[in-house]
Amino acid sequence: MQERSSVAELVKSLRAELNRYSPGGKLPSSRELVERHRVSPVTVSRALAQLSAEGLVVTRPGAGSFRAQPRPGTPREGDTSWQEVALSADAATELVPRSVDSSAVLTTLAVPPPGVIEFNGGYLHSSLQPEQAMAAALARAGRRPGAWSRPPTDGLPELREWFARDIGDTWTAADVLVTSGGQSALTTALRALAPPGAPVLVESPTYPGMLAIARAAGLRPVPVPVDPDGVRPELLAAAFRATGARVFVCQPLIQNPTGAVLSPARRPEVLRIAREAGAFVVEDDFVRRLIHEDAGPLPGPLAADDPDGIVVHVCSLTKATSPSLRVGVLAARGPVLERLRAIHVVDCFFVARPLQEAALELVGSPAWGRHLRFISRELRDRRTAMTAAVRQRLPELALPHVPPGGYHLWLRLPDGTDEQALVSAALRAGVAVTPGRPYFCAEPSAGHLRLGYAAVAGAQEIADGVRRLRTACDEVLGDGALSRCAESGSGPVPPDPGRPPGPASPSLARR
């Protein structure tokens, strides 16, 4: 955040100074800019790159940076209104008109303004990323013979074998396709398993990025409610009967956003129900490498219990490393694997070999185990800090479940709360939070917020962010909200996974 702020300030300053130079005039050297503005060489380089992208500066290697020549006269303004007709021409004939809405995804990808605490982030803070280990892995990978040659379309055999072992003993490299991260894998899976216009069963609430994929493919998401033990089997069976769906997308481990874990009793039920419906289960196992140190034993992938090819398994390395290490996999058995392979190859040919080689170097190094243990401890501590702060300062926001892994909490707002007004007030107070509405494909029963703790610097920033959110709650709910909540005793206080569970959370008591 500090580096981004420095770059923005330097860009603003240099933009104001450009009028001192005639077109083609040379700007001060990078060394002079470093000394004059008291910033790092990296900041100068990034600022000049931004000005170059804006067409204000021309950088010539070895010669320096120069003010760009003025652009020619403004061209005629185009008329793109014809595209409204062209893009909607097929809508009348489509059973489910396709809509491409990336707003919910962009909410978690957007970088907040300087000074705003990032509770809406979905990736690890830079201090939690294995930056040195990734840099070393990339350097070693780049020196490998053939590292820049074309890889197998399915992915490097050694990397596929590593992922297969991670899924279960009966899985092999032949069952695995390497993809460009989990989002790409989900896109391929939904396109392969359901034709446009078909219903697809999804957990409710669920990951907005998956809902966006389904709608962009012309599919019709149908919600199936989730409780602390995961998806409810009786409602899943009813949804299959009512819709005739042939696909169910779920997150059995640390479900996003609720944090639920599919209970041992429900796991075989879900597979049985899908088998009887002649349907596939797409398992998005996105968070397995972010289990907290105090979680205790948790179930393996649902795919490990499936010998019949019901489960199409999706996972990636991205969440546990860096948003830029976009390496994931699709794993499946039977004829469906060939369809997945065909769509994957048509869409992207293959994943860049240097990235695959770097991923293989990383997971094969001693640093990988150390990193997983490190983030297991750190995320536990951050979850504990945020849980304590929410309980103390925001008791009117219900916290029904504290997950044993992942990177966020899911809070229910008091009935009647204007969710968007609270999100906007939070941003004004200096903290970015994620609204709950995009996680539902139908009308939600109440307003919610998702608070992430992985993208912040540490416990102090968590405490500051919750204090700022308290200010936003006072603005939207009224200054007396906290005292009224204390008097009424509202706001359940669930047990922390690191403490002995009480009767308020029977699902945790069974794990």
C-alpha positions in Angstrom: 0.0 0.0 0.0 2.9 2.4 0.8 4.6 1.6 -2.5 1.5 2.2 -4.5 0.9 5.5 -2.7 4.5 6.6 -3.5 4.1 5.8 -7.2 0.8 7.7 -7.4 2.3 10.8 -5.7 5.3 10.8 -7.9 3.2 10.4 -11.1 1.1 13.4 -10.0 4.2 15.5 -9.3 5.9 14.6 -12.6 2.7 15.2 -14.6 2.5 18.7 -13.2 6.2 19.3 -14.1 5.9 18.2 -17.7 4.8 21.7 -18.9 8.4 22.9 -18.0 9.7 20.9 -20.9 9.1 21.4 -24.6 7.9 18.4 -26.6 10.9 16.1 -27.1 12.7 17.7 -24.1 14.7 15.4 -21.9 13.5 14.9 -18.3 15.8 14.6 -15.3 17.6 11.2 -15.0 16.3 8.5 -12.8 19.0 9.1 -10.3 18.1 12.8 -10.1 14.4 12.0 -9.6 15.4 9.5 -6.8 17.3 12.2 -5.0 14.9 15.0 -5.6 11.7 13.2 -4.6 13.3 10.9 -2.0 11.9 7.7 -3.4 13.3 4.4 -4.5 14.5 3.6 -8.0 11.7 1.1 -8.3 9.1 3.9 -7.6 10.7 6.1 -10.3 10.7 3.3 -12.8 7.0 2.5 -12.2 6.0 6.2 -12.3 7.8 6.7 -15.6 6.2 3.5 -17.0 2.7 4.8 -16.0 3.4 8.2 -17.7 4.6 6.3 -20.8 1.4 4.3 -20.8 -0.5 7.5 -20.7 1.4 8.8 -23.8 3.0 11.7 -21.9 6.5 10.4 -21.7 8.8 8.5 -24.1 11.5 6.3 -22.6 14.5 5.4 -24.7 16.9 2.8 -23.2 20.3 4.2 -22.7 19.2 7.8 -23.5 16.6 8.6 -20.8 13.0 9.9 -20.7 11.6 12.6 -22.8 8.3 14.6 -23.0 6.2 13.0 -25.7 5.2 14.9 -28.8 1.7 16.3 -28.8 -0.9 14.0 -30.2 -2.5 14.8 -33.6 -5.9 16.5 -33.7 -8.8 14.8 -32.0 -10.3 12.2 -34.4 -14.0 11.9 -35.2 -15.9 10.5 -32.3 -17.1 7.1 -33.2 -20.7 5.8 -32.9 -20.8 2.4 -31.2 -24.5 2.3 -30.6 -24.9 -0.4 -33.3 -23.3 -2.8 -30.9 -26.3 -2.8 -28.6 -28.3 -4.5 -31.4 -25.5 -6.9 -32.4 -24.8 -8.1 -28.8 -28.5 -8.7 -28.0 -29.5 -10.1 -31.4 -29.6 -13.7 -30.1 -31.3 -12.9 -26.8 -34.8 -13.6 -28.2 -33.8 -17.2 -29.2 -31.7 -18.1 -26.1 -33.5 -20.1 -23.4 -31.3 -18.3 -20.8 -29.8 -15.1 -22.2 -26.1 -14.9 -21.4 -25.0 -12.1 -19.1 -21.4 -11.2 -18.4 -21.3 -9.5 -15.0 -17.8 -9.2 -13.5 -18.7 -6.7 -10.8 -18.6 -9.3 -8.0 -15.2 -10.6 -9.1 -13.8 -7.2 -9.5 -14.9 -6.4 -5.9 -12.3 -8.8 -4.6 -9.7 -7.9 -7.2 -9.9 -4.1 -6.9 -7.1 -2.4 -5.0 -8.5 0.0 -2.4 -7.3 3.6 -2.4 -4.2 4.4 -0.3 -5.0 4.4 3.4 -8.0 2.1 3.1 -7.7 -1.2 5.0 -8.3 -4.2 2.7 -10.9 -6.5 4.3 -12.2 -7.3 0.8 -9.1 -9.0 -0.5 -9.1 -12.7 -1.5 -5.3 -13.2 -1.7 -2.4 -13.4 0.8 -0.8 -10.2 1.9 2.7 -9.8 0.5 4.2 -10.5 3.9 2.5 -14.0 3.8 3.5 -14.9 0.3 6.6 -17.1 -0.3 8.2 -14.4 -2.4 11.9 -15.5 -1.9 11.0 -19.2 -2.5 9.0 -18.3 -5.6 11.8 -16.1 -7.0 14.3 -18.9 -6.4 12.0 -21.5 -8.0 11.5 -19.3 -11.0 15.2 -18.7 -11.4 15.9 -22.4 -11.2 13.1 -23.2 -13.6 14.3 -20.7 -16.2 17.7 -22.4 -16.3 16.3 -25.9 -16.9 17.0 -27.4 -20.3 13.9 -27.0 -22.4 12.2 -24.7 -19.9 11.0 -22.4 -22.7 9.9 -25.0 -25.1 6.3 -26.1 -25.7 4.9 -28.2 -22.8 2.6 -31.2 -23.1 -1.0 -29.9 -23.6 -2.1 -31.7 -20.4 0.7 -30.2 -18.4 4.1 -31.4 -17.2 3.8 -35.1 -16.1 5.7 -34.5 -12.8 3.5 -31.6 -11.9 0.3 -33.6 -12.7 1.6 -36.5 -10.6 2.2 -34.2 -7.7 -1.3 -32.9 -7.8 -2.7 -36.4 -8.2 -0.9 -37.6 -5.0 -2.5 -34.6 -3.3 -6.0 -35.7 -4.3 -5.8 -39.3 -3.3 -3.8 -42.6 -3.5 -5.9 -43.9 -6.4 -5.4 -40.9 -8.6 -2.6 -40.7 -11.2 -1.1 -38.1 -13.6 -3.3 -39.5 -16.4 -6.4 -38.2 -14.5 -5.1 -34.6 -14.3 -5.0 -31.5 -16.5 -3.0 -28.4 -15.6 -4.9 -25.2 -16.0 -4.3 -21.5 -15.6 -5.6 -21.3 -12.0 -8.9 -22.4 -10.4 -11.1 -19.8 -12.2 -10.0 -21.2 -15.6 -10.6 -24.8 -14.4 -14.2 -23.9 -13.2 -14.9 -22.3 -16.6 -13.8 -25.3 -18.5 -15.7 -27.7 -16.2 -19.1 -25.8 -16.5 -18.7 -25.5 -20.3 -17.9 -29.2 -20.6 -20.7 -30.5 -18.3 -23.8 -28.4 -19.2 -25.2 -27.0 -22.4 -26.4 -23.3 -22.6 -29.8 -23.0 -21.1 -29.3 -25.9 -18.6 -29.8 -25.6 -14.9 -26.8 -26.0 -12.6 -27.2 -26.6 -8.9 -25.1 -24.4 -6.6 -24.7 -23.9 -2.9 -26.4 -20.9 -1.4 -24.6 -18.7 -0.7 -21.6 -19.4 -2.9 -18.6 -18.0 -4.7 -19.7 -15.1 -7.0 -17.0 -15.9 -9.6 -18.6 -19.2 -10.2 -22.0 -17.7 -10.6 -20.5 -15.3 -13.1 -19.0 -18.2 -15.1 -22.3 -20.0 -15.2 -24.3 -17.0 -16.3 -21.7 -16.1 -19.0 -22.1 -19.6 -20.3 -25.9 -19.2 -20.5 -26.5 -21.6 -17.6 -29.2 -21.2 -15.0 -27.9 -21.3 -11.4 -30.3 -23.0 -8.9 -29.6 -22.4 -5.2 -29.4 -25.3 -2.7 -29.1 -24.0 1.0 -26.0 -24.6 3.1 -25.8 -24.9 6.9 -22.7 -25.4 9.2 -22.5 -29.0 8.0 -22.4 -28.1 4.3 -25.1 -28.6 1.7 -28.4 -30.1 2.9 -28.8 -33.5 1.2 -32.6 -33.6 1.3 -32.8 -30.2 -0.5 -30.1 -31.3 -3.0 -32.1 -34.4 -3.9 -35.3 -32.2 -4.2 -33.4 -29.7 -6.5 -32.2 -32.5 -8.8 -35.8 -33.9 -9.0 -37.3 -30.5 -9.7 -34.9 -29.2 -12.3 -33.4 -32.3 -14.0 -30.0 -30.7 -13.5 -26.9 -32.8 -14.3 -24.3 -30.7 -12.5 -23.8 -29.6 -8.8 -21.0 -27.3 -7.9 -19.8 -27.3 -4.3 -17.0 -26.5 -1.9 -17.0 -29.3 0.6 -14.1 -27.8 2.6 -14.3 -24.3 4.2 -17.1 -23.3 1.9 -17.0 -19.8 0.5 -18.4 -17.7 2.0 -19.9 -19.5 5.0 -16.8 -21.5 6.1 -18.9 -24.7 6.4 -17.3 -28.1 6.1 -19.3 -30.9 4.6 -19.8 -33.4 7.4 -18.7 -37.0 7.3 -22.3 -38.2 7.3 -23.2 -36.0 4.3 -20.3 -36.8 2.1 -21.5 -40.2 0.9 -25.1 -38.9 0.7 -24.0 -36.1 -1.7 -22.3 -38.7 -4.0 -25.2 -41.1 -3.8 -27.8 -38.4 -4.7 -25.7 -37.2 -7.6 -25.2 -40.7 -8.9 -28.9 -41.5 -8.7 -29.6 -38.2 -10.7 -27.0 -39.1 -13.3 -25.2 -35.9 -12.4 -21.6 -34.7 -11.9 -20.3 -33.0 -8.8 -17.8 -30.2 -9.5 -15.6 -30.0 -6.3 -13.9 -26.6 -5.9 -11.2 -27.5 -3.4 -9.8 -24.0 -3.4 -8.7 -23.6 0.2 -7.1 -26.9 1.3 -3.7 -25.4 1.7 -5.0 -22.6 4.0 -6.1 -24.9 6.9 -5.4 -23.3 10.3 -2.9 -24.8 12.7 -5.6 -25.5 15.3 -8.1 -27.0 12.9 -7.6 -30.7 13.9 -8.3 -33.5 11.4 -10.3 -32.5 8.3 -11.7 -34.7 5.5 -9.7 -35.2 2.3 -11.1 -34.2 -1.1 -14.5 -35.6 -2.0 -12.9 -37.0 -5.2 -10.8 -39.4 -3.0 -14.0 -41.2 -2.0 -15.3 -41.4 -5.6 -14.3 -44.4 -7.8 -17.2 -43.9 -10.2 -16.2 -40.6 -11.9 -18.9 -38.6 -10.4 -16.6 -35.9 -9.0 -14.7 -33.4 -11.3 -12.1 -32.0 -8.9 -10.7 -28.4 -9.1 -7.8 -27.0 -7.1 -4.9 -24.6 -7.5 -1.7 -23.2 -5.9 -2.8 -19.6 -6.2 -4.5 -19.0 -2.9 -1.6 -20.4 -0.9 1.1 -18.5 -2.9 0.5 -15.4 -5.0 -2.3 -14.2 -7.3 0.2 -14.3 -10.1 1.1 -18.0 -9.7 -1.9 -19.1 -11.7 -1.4 -22.8 -11.8 -4.3 -25.2 -11.0 -5.8 -28.5 -12.1 -8.9 -30.3 -13.3 -9.0 -34.0 -12.3 -11.6 -36.4 -13.6 -12.2 -40.0 -14.6 -13.9 -41.6 -17.6 -15.1 -40.1 -20.9 -15.7 -36.7 -19.3 -11.9 -36.2 -19.1 -11.6 -36.1 -22.9 -14.3 -33.5 -23.1 -12.5 -31.4 -20.5 -9.2 -31.8 -22.3 -10.7 -30.8 -25.6 -12.3 -27.6 -24.3 -9.1 -26.7 -22.3 -6.9 -27.1 -25.4 -9.2 -25.1 -27.6 -9.4 -22.3 -25.0 -5.7 -21.8 -24.1 -3.5 -24.5 -25.8 -1.5 -25.0 -22.6 -0.2 -23.3 -19.5 3.1 -21.5 -20.0 5.9 -24.0 -19.3 8.2 -21.7 -17.3 5.3 -21.2 -14.9 4.7 -24.9 -14.6 8.4 -25.5 -14.1 8.5 -22.9 -11.4 5.5 -24.4 -9.6 7.2 -27.8 -9.7 10.4 -26.3 -8.3 8.5 -24.6 -5.5 6.4 -27.5 -4.3 9.4 -29.8 -4.5 11.6 -27.6 -2.3 12.0 -27.7 1.5 10.7 -24.1 1.5 7.2 -25.3 0.5 6.5 -27.2 3.7 7.9 -24.3 5.8 5.6 -21.9 4.0 2.5 -24.0 4.6 3.3 -24.2 8.3 3.9 -20.5 8.4 0.6 -19.4 6.8 -1.2 -22.1 8.9 -0.1 -20.3 12.1 -0.5 -16.8 10.7 -4.0 -17.2 9.4 -5.0 -18.8 12.7 -3.7 -15.8 14.6 -5.4 -13.4 12.2 -8.7 -15.3 12.4 -8.5 -15.2 16.2 -7.7 -11.5 16.2 -10.6 -10.6 13.9 -13.0 -12.9 15.7 -12.2 -11.2 19.0 -12.5 -7.7 17.5 -15.8 -8.5 15.9 -17.2 -10.0 19.1 -16.1 -7.0 21.1 -16.9 -4.1 18.8 -19.6 -5.4 16.5 -21.9 -7.7 18.6 -25.0 -6.7 16.5 -23.4 -8.5 13.5 -24.0 -12.2 14.0 -21.1 -14.6 13.5 -22.8 -18.0 13.2 -19.6 -20.0 12.3 -15.9 -19.5 12.9 -14.1 -21.6 10.2 -11.1 -23.8 10.9 -9.4 -22.6 7.7 -9.5 -20.0 4.9 -9.1 -16.3 5.1 -12.5 -14.6 6.0 -15.5 -14.4 8.3 -19.1 -14.3 7.2 -21.3 -11.9 9.2 -25.1 -11.6 9.1 -26.4 -8.1 9.4 -29.4 -7.1 11.6 -32.8 -7.5 9.8 -33.6 -4.4 7.7 -30.0 -3.2 7.4 -29.2 -1.5 4.1 -26.3 -3.7 3.0 -25.0 -1.4 0.3 -25.3 1.7 2.5 -23.1 -0.1 5.1 -20.5 -1.1 2.5 -20.4 2.5 1.3 -20.1 3.9 4.8 -17.3 1.5 5.6 -15.3 2.8 2.6 -15.8 6.3 3.7 -14.5 5.3 7.1 -11.4 3.8 5.5 -12.1 0.1 5.3 -13.2 -1.9 2.2 -15.6 -4.8 2.9 -17.4 -7.3 0.6 -21.2 -7.1 0.4 -23.1 -10.4 0.8 -25.6 -10.0 -2.0 -23.4 -11.2 -4.9 -22.9 -14.6 -3.1 -26.6 -15.4 -3.6 -28.1 -16.4 -7.0 -31.6 -15.8 -5.6 -33.0 -13.4 -3.0 -31.0 -13.6 0.3 -32.7 -14.1 3.6 -30.7 -11.2 5.2 -27.9 -8.9 4.5 -24.3 -10.1 5.0 -20.7 -8.9 5.0 -17.6 -10.9 4.2 -14.5 -9.7 6.1 -11.2 -11.0 4.9 -8.1 -11.1 7.1 -5.4 -12.5 4.7 -4.8 -9.4 2.6 -4.0 -7.1 5.6 -0.6 -6.5 7.2 -1.4 -8.1 10.6 -3.4 -8.0 13.9 -3.0 -4.2 14.3 -4.5 -3.5 10.9 -7.3 -5.9 11.7 -8.1 -4.0 14.9 -8.0 -0.7 13.1 -10.3 -2.0 10.4 -12.9 -3.3 12.8 -12.8 0.1 14.6 -13.5 1.8 11.3 -16.3 -0.6 10.6 -17.8 0.3 14.0 -17.9 3.9 12.8 -19.7 2.8 9.6 -22.2 0.8 11.7 -22.9 3.7 13.9 -23.6 5.8 10.8 -26.0 3.3 9.2 -27.5 1.5 12.2 -27.6 4.5 14.5 -25.2 5.6 17.3 -27.2 3.6 19.8 -26.9 0.3 17.9 -24.1 -1.0 20.1 -25.8 -0.2 23.4 -29.2 -1.5 22.2 -27.5 -4.8 21.2 -25.8 -5.1 24.6 -29.1 -4.5 26.4 -31.0 -7.1 24.3 -28.2 -9.7 24.3 -28.3 -10.1 20.6 -25.4 -11.2 18.5 -24.5 -14.9 19.1 -21.0 -15.6 20.2 -19.9 -18.9 18.5 -17.0 -20.9 19.8 -13.6 -20.5 18.2 -12.3 -23.7 16.5 -9.3 -23.5 18.8 -11.5 -23.8 21.9 -13.7 -26.6 23.2 -17.0 -26.2 21.3 -20.2 -25.7 23.1 -23.8 -26.6 22.3 -24.3 -23.6 20.1 -22.1 -25.2 17.4 -22.9 -29.0 17.2 -21.2 -29.3 13.8 -17.9 -28.3 15.3 -18.3 -30.6 18.2 -18.4 -33.6 15.8 -15.2 -32.6 14.0 
